[in-house]
């Protein structure tokens, strides 16, 4: 019996791709085991969005080679797409596969085991959408569904367009079919995601709203992955609000609240346009949670611009923010920019935003006290007790079982965790 273990670094899109490759191996008769167990092969799906992602990926490859010297290693994902030849020279690496040809992963590994290490990374120019077959997600109460691949934004700090290739989309009929399969498999919530989700349908007659409608036909709950504010038109906000299964939580990528920094980043909106998108969503879905990403210490960011971001974050009143210090990436425009911000300054600005973000999240959670929320419970925390998430993605603990969707009266909160009483 052949065994294989999987580890995913990075985003939800990578998680989806890993699940698809897991199913390919299982259909071929392989048995998936825990990553810490002994296996014949180990698949590491890598991330290269930051230097830290690169380091974690390489460190994990070296650890597996050291601890399992008789096992084959498959390296997939963004770092593999970017540095195939270097990775192929690492100990025990039998196959480097990148972000295409993942549907062929079993056959490619078998070839590598017969003939020696294989570089299966393909050029991305003219690539079509690779429809990977996913029917389940290991140990999950929600399923991630990738409907879009690639990006052509070329933001100044980002390497992703280089390693993920051009925009391409899952055909609408396939979106509908996969949503139906996942719903039939018992997943109460489907998370719709992509590398640049706002670009779904580019070059076709379909739009992101069409795709979300197709998923909502099948799923009890639908949650959207990261969006750019440019997609939140009046028609989009009104259309999304009319779909009952869509959860009232929207992750609008922001990066900076300073007009000057956004321009240098090559983001295609202003703070004013971002705020307009937020106001549209709140007008059609009152009380919805708006979450975001913020990048600190972009080249040339002044103290005034950093303060503008703090002020803008406070003005929006986010339900949650993710904060990342800028990381230089070779091959991007920002890497060549003057006035690189010292690491100590990045850390200081990151700390200020994290503190503010935590305060805003606690405030948002506290405003749910006294309300009734539908909660999808996911993790057992004690006898007959579990934690899960509201539609706004607020974490709630109550008497319930994982896998249930229960109405919960929110009674109190401690920090960012709400406590409640489940009701029929």
C-alpha positions, 0 to 999 in steps of 0.5 A, a space after each residue: 500500500 502506498 501512502 502520502 502526506 500533505 502540507 499546505 502553506 499559504 492561502 485558501 486557493 492553495 488549500 483547495 489545490 491540495 485537496 484536489 491533489 489528495 483526491 487524485 492520489 486516493 482515486 489512484 489507490 494511495 492512502 493519505 496519512 497525517 503529515 507527521 506520520 511515516 509515508 512513501 511520499 510527501 506533498 508540500 504546496 508552497 507559498 511565495 507571497 512573502 520572503 517568510 513564505 519562501 523560508 517556511 517552504 524550504 525549511 519544511 522540504 529540508 525537514 522532511 528530507 532529513 526525517 524521511 530519507 527514503 521518501 519522495 517529496 513533491 513540491 507544488 504551488 507558487 514557490 515551485 512555479 518560481 524556482 523549479 530548478 533550484 528546488 529540484 536540486 534539494 534532497 529527496 525532491 522527486 517532482 516539482 509541479 508549480 500551479 499547472 498540471 496538478 490533475 496529472 500529479 499521480 502520473 508525474 510522480 510515478 514517472 519520477 519514481 521510474 526515471 528520476 526527478 521531474 520538472 513539470 512546471 509549465 509556462 503560464 502564458 495562454 494557460 486555461 483554467 485547470 478544473 481540479 476535481 474536489 468533492 470534500 475537504 478533510 475535517 472541515 465543516 466548510 468547503 473552499 471552492 476555487 472558481 478563478 485563477 490568475 491575476 493581471 493587476 501587477 501591484 508594485 509589491 506583489 509577485 503573484 501575477 508572475 507565479 499564478 499567470 493570467 486571469 482565467 475562470 471556471 465555466 459557470 456550469 462547472 461552478 453550479 455542478 461543483 457547488 451541488 456536489 459539495 452541498 450534497 456531500 454535507 458541507 453547510 457552508 461554501 467559501 468562494 475564492 480565487 486569486 483575484 476573485 473580482 476578475 471572475 468571468 473576464 472575457 466571458 458573458 458571466 460575472 462574479 455575481 452570476 457565479 455567486 448566484 449559482 453557488 447560492 442555488 445549492 449551498 445553505 451558506 455562502 461566504 466570499 473570499 477576498 474582494 477588491 472594492 472596484 467590484 462593489 458596484 451598486 448592482 453588485 451590492 444590491 444583487 448580493 444582498 438579495 441572495 439569502 445564503 450569502 453571509 454578511 461578511 466581506 473581506 475588502 482588500 485595502 493595503 493602505 488608507 493613504 492616497 499617496 501610498 495606494 498610488 505608489 502601490 499601483 492599487 486601482 482605487 482611492 481611499 474615497 472609492 474604498 469608503 464608497 464600496 463599504 457604504 454600499 455594502 452597509 446600505 444593502 446589508 446593515 450590520 455586515 462585517 467588513 474585514 481587510 488586509 493592511 500592508 505597513 512600511 511600503 517603500 517611501 511610507 512617511 509618518 504622515 502616510 502611516 497616520 493616514 492609514 490609522 485614521 482611515 482604519 478607524 473611520 471605516 470601523 473594520 470588524 477585523 484587520 490582518 496586518 503585514 509588514 511589507 516584504 521585498 520581492 525580487 521581480 517586483 517594482 517596489 523592490 527597486 523603489 528608493 526609501 525602503 522603510 527600516 524593519 524597526 519602523 515596520 514593526 512599530 507601525 504593525 504593532 500600532 495597527 494590530 492594537 487598533 484592529 483588536 480594539 475595533 474587533 472587540 467593539 464589533 463583537 460587543 455590538 452583537 450582545 443581545 442579538 440572535 445569530 445563526 452559528 455554524 459550529 465547528 470545533 468541540 470545546 467541552 462536553 456538549 459545547 462547541 465553537 463556531 462562527 456567525 454569518 459575520 465570522 464572529 467566533 461564538 461558544 455555546 452548548 452545541 455539537 460541531 457541524 450544527 447550525 444553531 440559532 444562538 442568543 449572544 449573552 456576553 463577550 470576552 475580547 473577541 470571543 462571544 458566548 451565547 445560549 443555543 435555541 431551537 
